[in-house]
Amino acid sequence: MMAQKRWNCFVFFLLHIKHVVWTQRFQIVSPSSTVLVHAGEDVILPASLSPAINAQGFEVRWFRDSFNSPALLYQDFQIVPEHQIHSYKGRTTLFPEELLNGNISLSLQDVRVSDGGLYRCFVDSGLWHEEADITLNVEVLGGQPSISIGSTEDQQTRLECKVDKWGTTPDVTWRDMNGVDVTSESSVTEERDNEGLLRVSSVIPIKQEFNVFSCLMRSKVPRPDWHSGLTIYIFSPGVPGWSVVFWLSLLLYVAVAALLMFQWRRMRGACRPC
Ligand SMILES: *[C@@H]1O[C@H](CO)[C@@H](O)[C@H](O)[C@H]1NC(C)=O
């Protein structure tokens, strides 16, 4: 009789444990495995538990390459700043009131180019743990290019088309006054600034004669926010730009006047009786 009771108790206990483990079982779900953001903006890496159980007592760890130096660690009902990657200090948080509904989304402020890449979200309830991946893509809208004139040591005049803060190497195209692609005569250099963004410079040697150059820089990969920048430079050796415009208009004016005069003479000639 006693043994029977013990056995019942044991079965009940087993069922209870199974019930606990079963109810604590969860998955991590995310509406998107890739999130796109522009540098400088804030972003939420969305993730929540399914079923939507209370995660306030769980460990929530958002990390990148190293499990032990996370971008954010929530443990024992609080965010733990120790071992956090230095560059994420003060920029990451969870939504504490949302944890109640199993919402473990990570908020990341003032996104930098270096934040781009894979994020892992690890959640541990003590009895069950799960992990999920989200990729953050950081897009950069680069500045507008500008052209400046200079000369090399051997007195060769050259134009430099420069742009700052591009995320990827742009395609550079130079054209002259006649629309001819002269890019092959140019050379490109690039360097990274301290934010990890590119400073691109394309240099083209030019002849000492009037010409108009355009420099077009654009993203290599067509994307939804396909980006480009165009700038134009009028080169007129020895004379300032306004006087070129003045002389060109005067020339045009003289040409038109001469043409009219010629036409008028011809008409008069035609009307003169023989
Ligand atoms: C989680 O919380 C954040 C912040 O309140 C919210 O923007 C997001 O939509 C929530 N996600 C879910 C799945 O409820």
The ligand as an SDF file (V2000), in Angstrom:
LIG
                    3D

 14 14  0  0  0  0  0  0  0  0999 V2000
    9.1160   44.6750  -29.1190 C   0  0  0  0  0  0  0  0  0  0  0  0
    9.1970   45.9350  -28.5180 O   0  0  0  0  0  0  0  0  0  0  0  0
    9.5900   46.9810  -29.3620 C   0  0  0  0  0  0  0  0  0  0  0  0
    9.6970   48.2540  -28.5280 C   0  0  0  0  0  0  0  0  0  0  0  0
    8.5380   48.5470  -27.8320 O   0  0  0  0  0  0  0  0  0  0  0  0
    8.5820   47.1180  -30.4940 C   0  0  0  0  0  0  0  0  0  0  0  0
    9.0000   48.1180  -31.3790 O   0  0  0  0  0  0  0  0  0  0  0  0
    8.4430   45.7960  -31.2200 C   0  0  0  0  0  0  0  0  0  0  0  0
    7.4530   45.8930  -32.2110 O   0  0  0  0  0  0  0  0  0  0  0  0
    8.1110   44.6960  -30.2560 C   0  0  0  0  0  0  0  0  0  0  0  0
    8.0970   43.4400  -30.9680 N   0  0  0  0  0  0  0  0  0  0  0  0
    7.1190   42.5790  -30.8590 C   0  0  0  0  0  0  0  0  0  0  0  0
    7.2590   41.3160  -31.6580 C   0  0  0  0  0  0  0  0  0  0  0  0
    6.1360   42.7740  -30.1720 O   0  0  0  0  0  0  0  0  0  0  0  0
  1  2  1  0
  1 10  1  0
  2  3  1  0
  3  4  1  0
  3  6  1  0
  4  5  1  0
  6  7  1  0
  6  8  1  0
  8  9  1  0
  8 10  1  0
 10 11  1  0
 11 12  1  0
 12 13  1  0
 12 14  2  0
M  END
$$$$
